[in-house]
Amino acid sequence: VNLKWFVFHQRAPKVGRHQPQRRVMEDEMDQPQRISREKRRNYPERDMTGRTDVPEGWREPEFRPEDNKSGALLDVSSFSTLFPMYREPYITSIWKDLANMLSSKYGIAAELDLQKGTITVQTTDKTWDPAAILSARNMIWMLSRSMTFEQAKRCFENEVDCDIIRIKNMASRKDSFIKRRARFVGPNAQTLKAIELLTDTKIQVQGNTVAVMGASRGVGLVRNIVTDCIERNIHPVQHIKTLMIKRELAKIPEMANEDWSRFIPTFKKKNTKPYKPAKVAKRKREKQEAAISKVDQQLASGEYFARREGEEKILPRRLREPGALSRGGAKQMHQGQGAHSLSDSEIPSDGL
């Protein structure tokens, strides 16, 4: 053990969150109050007298060119994304409107490369909003994942957020992944539409990803539903029922400060065995008859003995060769499995 290191750390005072715990004196043992976290970490007490709550319906004011007094940005920022081949006709049809909107409103340059299949956006000297390049990046992400131009340009609104959920590795097997993804979409996309209405979002399922765009709260709810459906094998209908109940309770002002847990249903997973039809006695008899071998059937009918009597007794090949009996074949014939008794005609006579 390094003695110098040990002595130094024993003597050095501990600061910050590694301070030793404060010992409670005997006169403080009777105090029921616990030391607050701010006092324990030597934080100053907060003054809550001038605090005001955010009024309902308040929105953050838009950022305008007059608010950016520093002028142009110091460096160039650019983002690029790939898009599938089937989206090429649609993107080329709306490209002029997209490029004009970005350059005229936000001073962002856009470039379309059809050979590589990429869309690139980057800042210019006329860019006055630093956050506009991030909104442009989100917009081209949504365009490459089957969103329309009218829906994708909502990314520039302050209240709209977007997310891309990767669902490829959530399921252990490919067949279960395909079934759960189809379950999330539902027949004729009815489950998907119900989730969009309850969360106030727009959802697009494309291959191994799910693109979501809407309010931040709704985007978080959709991510939870997708994770539970594909990774944990929980049906989306359970979340839909819960969201519908919460939506109705939110309309009642008397239920604003009460606990809603007693109204929300709880779903338990049932491990039920698959249904098996009752076994019929006829099937048992058929199985028993099929289990009897052919030899047993022949023995029961007597066919086995009749067939054996009609067959000729044939010697093995090694005994049929000339001279096999003189080389010890006769001894093997009498001792082994091929032995048979001689008939009366084969017994030699002495002529007496």
C-alpha beads as a LAMMPS data file, in Angstrom:
LAMMPS data file: protein, C-alpha beads

352 atoms
351 bonds

1 atom types
1 bond types

-500.0 500.0 xlo xhi
-500.0 500.0 ylo yhi
-500.0 500.0 zlo zhi

Masses

1 110.0

Atoms # bond

1 1 1 0.000 0.000 0.000
2 1 1 1.298 3.446 -0.901
3 1 1 1.628 5.130 2.489
4 1 1 1.935 8.674 1.103
5 1 1 -1.289 8.309 -0.913
6 1 1 -3.105 6.894 2.131
7 1 1 -1.962 9.677 4.474
8 1 1 -2.775 12.408 1.932
9 1 1 -6.324 11.194 1.333
10 1 1 -6.948 10.718 5.010
11 1 1 -5.952 14.290 5.777
12 1 1 -7.380 15.983 2.677
13 1 1 -10.786 17.586 3.282
14 1 1 -13.683 16.198 1.243
15 1 1 -15.680 18.817 -0.631
16 1 1 -18.838 18.836 -2.743
17 1 1 -21.159 15.883 -2.636
18 1 1 -18.488 13.701 -0.973
19 1 1 -18.747 15.564 2.326
20 1 1 -18.974 13.277 5.376
21 1 1 -22.417 12.834 6.847
22 1 1 -23.264 15.288 9.576
23 1 1 -23.466 13.688 13.010
24 1 1 -26.717 14.260 14.847
25 1 1 -26.236 15.596 18.358
26 1 1 -28.240 14.415 21.343
27 1 1 -30.308 17.611 21.476
28 1 1 -31.345 17.149 17.826
29 1 1 -32.586 13.596 18.245
30 1 1 -36.050 14.803 19.263
31 1 1 -36.490 17.026 16.178
32 1 1 -38.872 15.338 13.695
33 1 1 -37.880 17.584 10.781
34 1 1 -35.476 16.166 8.224
35 1 1 -32.721 18.265 6.715
36 1 1 -33.761 19.387 3.240
37 1 1 -31.696 18.505 0.217
38 1 1 -30.818 22.164 -0.451
39 1 1 -29.476 22.654 3.072
40 1 1 -27.611 19.361 2.992
41 1 1 -25.828 20.390 -0.221
42 1 1 -25.334 23.974 1.012
43 1 1 -27.647 25.357 -1.669
44 1 1 -29.222 28.739 -0.994
45 1 1 -32.911 28.737 -0.199
46 1 1 -35.152 29.579 -3.115
47 1 1 -37.390 32.593 -2.943
48 1 1 -40.847 31.487 -4.182
49 1 1 -42.644 34.781 -3.461
50 1 1 -42.337 36.238 -6.953
51 1 1 -43.199 33.039 -8.797
52 1 1 -46.033 33.143 -11.317
53 1 1 -47.737 30.217 -12.990
54 1 1 -47.894 29.933 -16.774
55 1 1 -51.370 31.028 -17.905
56 1 1 -53.475 28.716 -20.021
57 1 1 -53.141 29.179 -23.757
58 1 1 -49.757 30.910 -23.499
59 1 1 -47.386 30.331 -26.407
60 1 1 -43.770 31.194 -26.811
61 1 1 -43.337 34.169 -29.188
62 1 1 -41.776 33.461 -32.549
63 1 1 -38.126 34.212 -33.159
64 1 1 -37.767 36.997 -35.727
65 1 1 -34.807 38.453 -37.646
66 1 1 -34.894 41.533 -35.396
67 1 1 -34.208 39.337 -32.363
68 1 1 -30.852 38.182 -33.739
69 1 1 -28.732 41.258 -33.135
70 1 1 -25.407 39.484 -33.575
71 1 1 -25.985 38.916 -37.294
72 1 1 -24.919 35.890 -39.342
73 1 1 -23.650 32.628 -37.925
74 1 1 -19.933 32.000 -37.442
75 1 1 -19.720 28.574 -39.119
76 1 1 -21.607 26.458 -41.644
77 1 1 -23.788 23.598 -40.421
78 1 1 -25.095 20.939 -42.791
79 1 1 -27.179 17.763 -42.543
80 1 1 -27.800 15.059 -45.115
81 1 1 -30.129 12.049 -45.283
82 1 1 -30.907 9.219 -47.685
83 1 1 -34.350 8.552 -49.148
84 1 1 -35.760 5.372 -50.774
85 1 1 -36.106 5.080 -54.527
86 1 1 -39.905 5.065 -54.526
87 1 1 -39.915 8.544 -52.942
88 1 1 -37.916 10.051 -55.810
89 1 1 -40.910 11.063 -58.020
90 1 1 -42.677 12.809 -55.132
91 1 1 -39.567 14.638 -53.883
92 1 1 -38.710 15.895 -57.389
93 1 1 -42.277 17.179 -57.827
94 1 1 -42.211 19.311 -54.634
95 1 1 -38.512 20.222 -54.700
96 1 1 -38.990 23.739 -56.097
97 1 1 -41.485 24.703 -53.411
98 1 1 -39.264 23.202 -50.707
99 1 1 -36.110 24.995 -51.856
100 1 1 -37.932 28.345 -52.212
101 1 1 -39.453 28.079 -48.731
102 1 1 -36.101 27.326 -47.069
103 1 1 -34.172 30.043 -48.904
104 1 1 -36.754 32.822 -48.674
105 1 1 -37.952 32.350 -45.085
106 1 1 -34.928 30.976 -43.258
107 1 1 -31.923 31.516 -45.566
108 1 1 -31.075 27.785 -45.767
109 1 1 -29.691 26.174 -48.930
110 1 1 -31.041 22.790 -50.041
111 1 1 -29.457 20.341 -52.485
112 1 1 -30.952 17.216 -54.091
113 1 1 -28.664 14.462 -55.419
114 1 1 -30.632 11.862 -57.395
115 1 1 -27.583 9.710 -58.179
116 1 1 -26.732 9.131 -54.515
117 1 1 -30.322 9.502 -53.333
118 1 1 -29.587 12.177 -50.716
119 1 1 -31.046 15.493 -49.548
120 1 1 -28.657 18.041 -48.014
121 1 1 -29.481 21.254 -46.134
122 1 1 -26.905 23.769 -44.899
123 1 1 -26.728 27.267 -43.477
124 1 1 -25.671 30.336 -45.491
125 1 1 -24.756 33.941 -44.786
126 1 1 -28.458 34.831 -44.833
127 1 1 -29.414 32.371 -42.066
128 1 1 -30.660 34.406 -39.092
129 1 1 -32.242 31.645 -36.939
130 1 1 -29.707 29.202 -35.417
131 1 1 -32.428 26.612 -34.699
132 1 1 -33.784 26.680 -38.265
133 1 1 -31.165 24.221 -39.512
134 1 1 -32.360 21.670 -36.932
135 1 1 -35.955 22.106 -38.074
136 1 1 -34.829 21.683 -41.692
137 1 1 -33.018 18.476 -40.717
138 1 1 -36.208 17.133 -39.105
139 1 1 -38.202 18.086 -42.198
140 1 1 -36.008 16.110 -44.613
141 1 1 -36.107 13.180 -42.179
142 1 1 -39.889 13.173 -42.316
143 1 1 -39.907 13.556 -46.122
144 1 1 -37.675 10.504 -46.539
145 1 1 -40.096 8.462 -44.382
146 1 1 -43.282 8.882 -46.431
147 1 1 -44.506 12.162 -44.899
148 1 1 -46.046 14.722 -47.244
149 1 1 -44.540 18.162 -47.722
150 1 1 -47.506 19.857 -46.007
151 1 1 -47.004 17.668 -42.939
152 1 1 -43.190 17.823 -42.909
153 1 1 -42.977 21.627 -42.964
154 1 1 -44.785 21.747 -39.608
155 1 1 -41.404 20.915 -38.064
156 1 1 -40.656 24.654 -38.077
157 1 1 -43.471 25.250 -35.555
158 1 1 -42.455 25.586 -31.913
159 1 1 -45.152 23.237 -30.600
160 1 1 -44.334 20.408 -33.036
161 1 1 -41.755 17.737 -32.308
162 1 1 -40.721 14.637 -34.261
163 1 1 -39.122 11.300 -33.510
164 1 1 -37.884 8.257 -35.441
165 1 1 -38.304 4.985 -33.523
166 1 1 -36.119 2.091 -34.663
167 1 1 -38.000 -1.164 -34.152
168 1 1 -35.750 -3.632 -36.000
169 1 1 -33.991 -5.130 -32.967
170 1 1 -36.897 -4.927 -30.512
171 1 1 -38.196 -8.428 -31.280
172 1 1 -36.115 -11.587 -30.922
173 1 1 -37.353 -13.297 -34.103
174 1 1 -38.252 -12.011 -37.540
175 1 1 -41.654 -13.720 -37.731
176 1 1 -42.732 -12.282 -34.364
177 1 1 -41.461 -8.846 -35.460
178 1 1 -43.622 -8.932 -38.599
179 1 1 -46.720 -10.040 -36.648
180 1 1 -46.298 -7.361 -33.968
181 1 1 -45.705 -4.630 -36.534
182 1 1 -48.889 -5.657 -38.347
183 1 1 -50.705 -5.690 -34.993
184 1 1 -49.569 -2.110 -34.338
185 1 1 -50.924 -0.968 -37.716
186 1 1 -54.146 -2.975 -37.374
187 1 1 -56.646 -4.100 -40.038
188 1 1 -57.027 -1.358 -42.649
189 1 1 -54.768 0.817 -40.417
190 1 1 -57.623 1.305 -37.915
191 1 1 -55.404 0.865 -34.844
192 1 1 -52.923 3.385 -36.241
193 1 1 -55.658 5.945 -36.886
194 1 1 -57.051 5.528 -33.365
195 1 1 -53.605 6.187 -31.860
196 1 1 -53.196 9.279 -34.069
197 1 1 -56.532 10.715 -32.928
198 1 1 -55.877 10.102 -29.223
199 1 1 -52.284 11.419 -29.232
200 1 1 -52.805 14.222 -31.818
201 1 1 -49.849 13.018 -33.910
202 1 1 -49.047 11.795 -37.401
203 1 1 -47.492 8.316 -37.652
204 1 1 -45.839 6.573 -40.599
205 1 1 -44.584 2.974 -40.412
206 1 1 -41.857 2.316 -42.956
207 1 1 -39.798 -0.866 -42.879
208 1 1 -37.810 -1.010 -39.653
209 1 1 -38.699 2.493 -38.400
210 1 1 -41.740 4.387 -37.152
211 1 1 -41.816 8.133 -37.840
212 1 1 -43.906 10.278 -35.459
213 1 1 -44.646 13.989 -35.640
214 1 1 -46.785 16.095 -33.315
215 1 1 -46.815 17.577 -29.831
216 1 1 -44.024 16.505 -27.472
217 1 1 -46.424 14.764 -25.095
218 1 1 -48.086 12.835 -27.924
219 1 1 -44.740 11.789 -29.411
220 1 1 -43.685 10.348 -26.037
221 1 1 -46.958 8.415 -25.738
222 1 1 -46.502 6.917 -29.207
223 1 1 -42.955 5.815 -28.363
224 1 1 -44.257 4.017 -25.260
225 1 1 -47.002 2.295 -27.273
226 1 1 -44.558 1.159 -29.970
227 1 1 -42.060 -0.160 -27.406
228 1 1 -44.730 -2.074 -25.484
229 1 1 -46.233 -3.547 -28.647
230 1 1 -43.077 -4.775 -30.394
231 1 1 -40.661 -5.382 -27.530
232 1 1 -42.980 -6.434 -24.668
233 1 1 -45.785 -7.974 -26.778
234 1 1 -48.543 -5.785 -25.272
235 1 1 -51.499 -5.141 -27.560
236 1 1 -52.040 -1.445 -28.515
237 1 1 -55.746 -1.751 -27.669
238 1 1 -54.827 -1.690 -23.968
239 1 1 -53.193 1.719 -24.384
240 1 1 -56.089 2.933 -26.530
241 1 1 -58.618 2.067 -23.799
242 1 1 -56.505 3.820 -21.169
243 1 1 -56.128 6.967 -23.309
244 1 1 -59.865 7.095 -24.015
245 1 1 -60.688 6.905 -20.293
246 1 1 -58.171 9.622 -19.449
247 1 1 -59.553 11.810 -22.210
248 1 1 -63.064 11.593 -20.788
249 1 1 -61.870 12.208 -17.220
250 1 1 -59.971 15.306 -18.302
251 1 1 -63.255 16.889 -19.445
252 1 1 -64.665 16.755 -15.888
253 1 1 -63.331 19.676 -13.805
254 1 1 -64.132 17.916 -10.512
255 1 1 -61.668 15.111 -11.375
256 1 1 -58.710 17.419 -11.974
257 1 1 -57.179 16.955 -8.493
258 1 1 -58.241 13.358 -7.843
259 1 1 -56.576 10.012 -8.403
260 1 1 -57.566 8.339 -11.680
261 1 1 -56.004 4.962 -10.961
262 1 1 -59.312 3.423 -9.887
263 1 1 -60.844 4.212 -13.297
264 1 1 -57.956 2.896 -15.398
265 1 1 -58.276 -0.839 -16.222
266 1 1 -55.488 -3.251 -15.346
267 1 1 -54.651 -5.980 -17.835
268 1 1 -53.129 -9.261 -16.726
269 1 1 -51.330 -11.573 -19.063
270 1 1 -52.964 -14.999 -19.209
271 1 1 -50.894 -18.029 -20.107
272 1 1 -53.755 -20.183 -21.393
273 1 1 -53.091 -23.556 -22.971
274 1 1 -54.284 -24.115 -26.542
275 1 1 -57.629 -25.860 -26.941
276 1 1 -57.457 -29.588 -27.631
277 1 1 -60.561 -31.562 -28.709
278 1 1 -61.659 -34.532 -26.611
279 1 1 -60.270 -37.883 -27.716
280 1 1 -62.861 -40.245 -29.193
281 1 1 -62.855 -43.971 -28.397
282 1 1 -62.828 -44.768 -32.115
283 1 1 -59.543 -42.959 -32.586
284 1 1 -58.035 -44.929 -29.715
285 1 1 -59.059 -48.211 -31.357
286 1 1 -57.546 -47.115 -34.670
287 1 1 -54.284 -46.213 -32.956
288 1 1 -54.191 -49.559 -31.143
289 1 1 -54.824 -51.461 -34.363
290 1 1 -52.131 -49.477 -36.138
291 1 1 -49.682 -50.273 -33.335
292 1 1 -50.001 -54.100 -33.916
293 1 1 -47.220 -55.347 -36.199
294 1 1 -47.754 -57.449 -39.312
295 1 1 -46.096 -60.487 -37.737
296 1 1 -48.583 -60.434 -34.859
297 1 1 -51.479 -60.213 -37.282
298 1 1 -50.131 -63.134 -39.313
299 1 1 -49.656 -65.194 -36.143
300 1 1 -53.223 -64.509 -35.074
301 1 1 -54.678 -65.509 -38.457
302 1 1 -52.376 -68.537 -39.021
303 1 1 -50.978 -67.107 -42.251
304 1 1 -47.492 -66.978 -40.786
305 1 1 -47.244 -70.809 -40.310
306 1 1 -48.822 -71.580 -43.704
307 1 1 -46.300 -69.387 -45.459
308 1 1 -43.383 -70.958 -43.589
309 1 1 -44.420 -74.470 -44.576
310 1 1 -44.646 -73.588 -48.265
311 1 1 -41.169 -72.043 -48.400
312 1 1 -38.181 -74.132 -49.421
313 1 1 -35.290 -74.357 -47.048
314 1 1 -32.303 -72.739 -48.732
315 1 1 -28.779 -73.114 -47.396
316 1 1 -26.626 -70.060 -46.894
317 1 1 -24.310 -69.065 -49.692
318 1 1 -21.156 -70.160 -47.871
319 1 1 -22.564 -73.672 -47.529
320 1 1 -23.670 -73.908 -51.157
321 1 1 -20.093 -73.618 -52.460
322 1 1 -18.340 -76.871 -53.463
323 1 1 -16.198 -78.306 -50.708
324 1 1 -17.781 -76.183 -47.993
325 1 1 -18.825 -79.264 -45.996
326 1 1 -15.341 -80.772 -46.065
327 1 1 -13.799 -77.556 -44.653
328 1 1 -15.884 -77.672 -41.521
329 1 1 -19.135 -76.567 -43.014
330 1 1 -20.869 -79.720 -41.874
331 1 1 -19.892 -79.045 -38.287
332 1 1 -21.192 -75.455 -38.552
333 1 1 -24.371 -76.717 -40.165
334 1 1 -25.083 -78.994 -37.216
335 1 1 -23.959 -76.495 -34.543
336 1 1 -24.973 -73.192 -36.130
337 1 1 -28.123 -71.569 -37.282
338 1 1 -28.276 -73.299 -40.658
339 1 1 -28.411 -76.886 -39.271
340 1 1 -31.199 -79.203 -40.500
341 1 1 -31.862 -82.943 -40.209
342 1 1 -31.328 -85.302 -43.119
343 1 1 -34.291 -87.080 -44.671
344 1 1 -34.594 -90.876 -44.881
345 1 1 -33.607 -90.905 -48.552
346 1 1 -30.349 -89.119 -47.825
347 1 1 -29.176 -91.690 -45.202
348 1 1 -26.581 -94.042 -46.810
349 1 1 -27.403 -97.733 -46.727
350 1 1 -24.868 -100.604 -46.350
351 1 1 -26.744 -102.822 -48.833
352 1 1 -27.651 -105.473 -46.249

Bonds

1 1 1 2
2 1 2 3
3 1 3 4
4 1 4 5
5 1 5 6
6 1 6 7
7 1 7 8
8 1 8 9
9 1 9 10
10 1 10 11
11 1 11 12
12 1 12 13
13 1 13 14
14 1 14 15
15 1 15 16
16 1 16 17
17 1 17 18
18 1 18 19
19 1 19 20
20 1 20 21
21 1 21 22
22 1 22 23
23 1 23 24
24 1 24 25
25 1 25 26
26 1 26 27
27 1 27 28
28 1 28 29
29 1 29 30
30 1 30 31
31 1 31 32
32 1 32 33
33 1 33 34
34 1 34 35
35 1 35 36
36 1 36 37
37 1 37 38
38 1 38 39
39 1 39 40
40 1 40 41
41 1 41 42
42 1 42 43
43 1 43 44
44 1 44 45
45 1 45 46
46 1 46 47
47 1 47 48
48 1 48 49
49 1 49 50
50 1 50 51
51 1 51 52
52 1 52 53
53 1 53 54
54 1 54 55
55 1 55 56
56 1 56 57
57 1 57 58
58 1 58 59
59 1 59 60
60 1 60 61
61 1 61 62
62 1 62 63
63 1 63 64
64 1 64 65
65 1 65 66
66 1 66 67
67 1 67 68
68 1 68 69
69 1 69 70
70 1 70 71
71 1 71 72
72 1 72 73
73 1 73 74
74 1 74 75
75 1 75 76
76 1 76 77
77 1 77 78
78 1 78 79
79 1 79 80
80 1 80 81
81 1 81 82
82 1 82 83
83 1 83 84
84 1 84 85
85 1 85 86
86 1 86 87
87 1 87 88
88 1 88 89
89 1 89 90
90 1 90 91
91 1 91 92
92 1 92 93
93 1 93 94
94 1 94 95
95 1 95 96
96 1 96 97
97 1 97 98
98 1 98 99
99 1 99 100
100 1 100 101
101 1 101 102
102 1 102 103
103 1 103 104
104 1 104 105
105 1 105 106
106 1 106 107
107 1 107 108
108 1 108 109
109 1 109 110
110 1 110 111
111 1 111 112
112 1 112 113
113 1 113 114
114 1 114 115
115 1 115 116
116 1 116 117
117 1 117 118
118 1 118 119
119 1 119 120
120 1 120 121
121 1 121 122
122 1 122 123
123 1 123 124
124 1 124 125
125 1 125 126
126 1 126 127
127 1 127 128
128 1 128 129
129 1 129 130
130 1 130 131
131 1 131 132
132 1 132 133
133 1 133 134
134 1 134 135
135 1 135 136
136 1 136 137
137 1 137 138
138 1 138 139
139 1 139 140
140 1 140 141
141 1 141 142
142 1 142 143
143 1 143 144
144 1 144 145
145 1 145 146
146 1 146 147
147 1 147 148
148 1 148 149
149 1 149 150
150 1 150 151
151 1 151 152
152 1 152 153
153 1 153 154
154 1 154 155
155 1 155 156
156 1 156 157
157 1 157 158
158 1 158 159
159 1 159 160
160 1 160 161
161 1 161 162
162 1 162 163
163 1 163 164
164 1 164 165
165 1 165 166
166 1 166 167
167 1 167 168
168 1 168 169
169 1 169 170
170 1 170 171
171 1 171 172
172 1 172 173
173 1 173 174
174 1 174 175
175 1 175 176
176 1 176 177
177 1 177 178
178 1 178 179
179 1 179 180
180 1 180 181
181 1 181 182
182 1 182 183
183 1 183 184
184 1 184 185
185 1 185 186
186 1 186 187
187 1 187 188
188 1 188 189
189 1 189 190
190 1 190 191
191 1 191 192
192 1 192 193
193 1 193 194
194 1 194 195
195 1 195 196
196 1 196 197
197 1 197 198
198 1 198 199
199 1 199 200
200 1 200 201
201 1 201 202
202 1 202 203
203 1 203 204
204 1 204 205
205 1 205 206
206 1 206 207
207 1 207 208
208 1 208 209
209 1 209 210
210 1 210 211
211 1 211 212
212 1 212 213
213 1 213 214
214 1 214 215
215 1 215 216
216 1 216 217
217 1 217 218
218 1 218 219
219 1 219 220
220 1 220 221
221 1 221 222
222 1 222 223
223 1 223 224
224 1 224 225
225 1 225 226
226 1 226 227
227 1 227 228
228 1 228 229
229 1 229 230
230 1 230 231
231 1 231 232
232 1 232 233
233 1 233 234
234 1 234 235
235 1 235 236
236 1 236 237
237 1 237 238
238 1 238 239
239 1 239 240
240 1 240 241
241 1 241 242
242 1 242 243
243 1 243 244
244 1 244 245
245 1 245 246
246 1 246 247
247 1 247 248
248 1 248 249
249 1 249 250
250 1 250 251
251 1 251 252
252 1 252 253
253 1 253 254
254 1 254 255
255 1 255 256
256 1 256 257
257 1 257 258
258 1 258 259
259 1 259 260
260 1 260 261
261 1 261 262
262 1 262 263
263 1 263 264
264 1 264 265
265 1 265 266
266 1 266 267
267 1 267 268
268 1 268 269
269 1 269 270
270 1 270 271
271 1 271 272
272 1 272 273
273 1 273 274
274 1 274 275
275 1 275 276
276 1 276 277
277 1 277 278
278 1 278 279
279 1 279 280
280 1 280 281
281 1 281 282
282 1 282 283
283 1 283 284
284 1 284 285
285 1 285 286
286 1 286 287
287 1 287 288
288 1 288 289
289 1 289 290
290 1 290 291
291 1 291 292
292 1 292 293
293 1 293 294
294 1 294 295
295 1 295 296
296 1 296 297
297 1 297 298
298 1 298 299
299 1 299 300
300 1 300 301
301 1 301 302
302 1 302 303
303 1 303 304
304 1 304 305
305 1 305 306
306 1 306 307
307 1 307 308
308 1 308 309
309 1 309 310
310 1 310 311
311 1 311 312
312 1 312 313
313 1 313 314
314 1 314 315
315 1 315 316
316 1 316 317
317 1 317 318
318 1 318 319
319 1 319 320
320 1 320 321
321 1 321 322
322 1 322 323
323 1 323 324
324 1 324 325
325 1 325 326
326 1 326 327
327 1 327 328
328 1 328 329
329 1 329 330
330 1 330 331
331 1 331 332
332 1 332 333
333 1 333 334
334 1 334 335
335 1 335 336
336 1 336 337
337 1 337 338
338 1 338 339
339 1 339 340
340 1 340 341
341 1 341 342
342 1 342 343
343 1 343 344
344 1 344 345
345 1 345 346
346 1 346 347
347 1 347 348
348 1 348 349
349 1 349 350
350 1 350 351
351 1 351 352
